[in-house]
Amino acid sequence: MTPFHKSLWQLNIAVVLFGFAGLFGKFLVLPALIIVLGRTVFGALALWGTLRLRRQSLRIATLRGRAMLLALGAILAIHWFTFFHSIQISTVAVGLLTYSTFPLFVTFLEPWLFGEKLRGIDVLTALFVLGGLVLIIPDFDFGNNITRGAFWGTLSGLSFAFLAMLNRKFVQSHPPLLMAFYQNGFAALVLLPFAFLIPWHLGERDLLLLIVLGVFCTALSHALYISSLRRVRTQLASIISSLEPVYGIALAFLFLQEIPSLRTLAGGTVILGTTLIALRYRA
């Protein structure tokens, strides 16, 4: 196996693990906040172990850098909370597909944050993504669980858009794996006080699942993804990453016998198809 093909396998395994994470919203009978707290605690511990094995320094030199990582950790906590809450009240497909609307928000926020010019093709892409989102939503009645799930999933996409763009600025001066460690750790610290305000019980099965979610679907997936980028071009990595909802929906069918409605599939096809076309256009 060539180094490139090894990296390609690493990338695909990472994206499958990202997609598999959504299923834990159904596997675990816990509040979304506790799921995210467990994920970030075990994810941070596993990432810390990885960094120590690599003998990589954990030092963040500036106070501004530490403050930025704390803010990124808080946004990560919001992103994962809204993501899992969306899946819990609707379906894995709805949560994954509405989260995938984040390019819509990036289109309009990126020029504001980076001073880049807003192009006509970007606006057209955003309109198609919005059209796909409207297809997924059966009606605009918040009594409908799919509508509520789509709302929370879209908030997950919005928070991820902020996270991705801020990471873009920050990753230029800090190693990605170190950033992932601190963001998970700070996300756990942000969520910890809220864990005392809600009722929950952690059984042995739940604990085991949280460890799997944190170690494999968070730490390992991040490590594989970052490692793959040494030999896989960013454009190809972005295209493969956009398959996360496809992998997640397939896994939900396999493990949960969850079959998306035709309307959900149609909306998802529009969103993912538009994203893939936009990625090719940007290349």
Secondary structure, 3 states (H helix, E strand, C coil): CCHHHHHHHHHHHHHHHHHHHCCHHHHCCCCHHHHHHHHHHHHHHHHHHHHHHCCCCCCCCCHHHHHHHHHHHHHHHHHHHHHHHHHHHCCHHHHHHHHCCHHHHHHHHHHHHHCCCCCHHHHHHHHHHHHHHHHHCCCCCCCCHHHHHHHHHHHHHHHHHHHHHHHHHHCCCCCHHHHHHHHHHHHHHHHHHHHCCCCCCCCHHHHHHHHHHHHHHHHHHHHHHHHHCCCCCHHHHHHHHCCHHHHHHHHHHHHHCCCCCHHHHHHHHHHHHHHHHHHHHHC
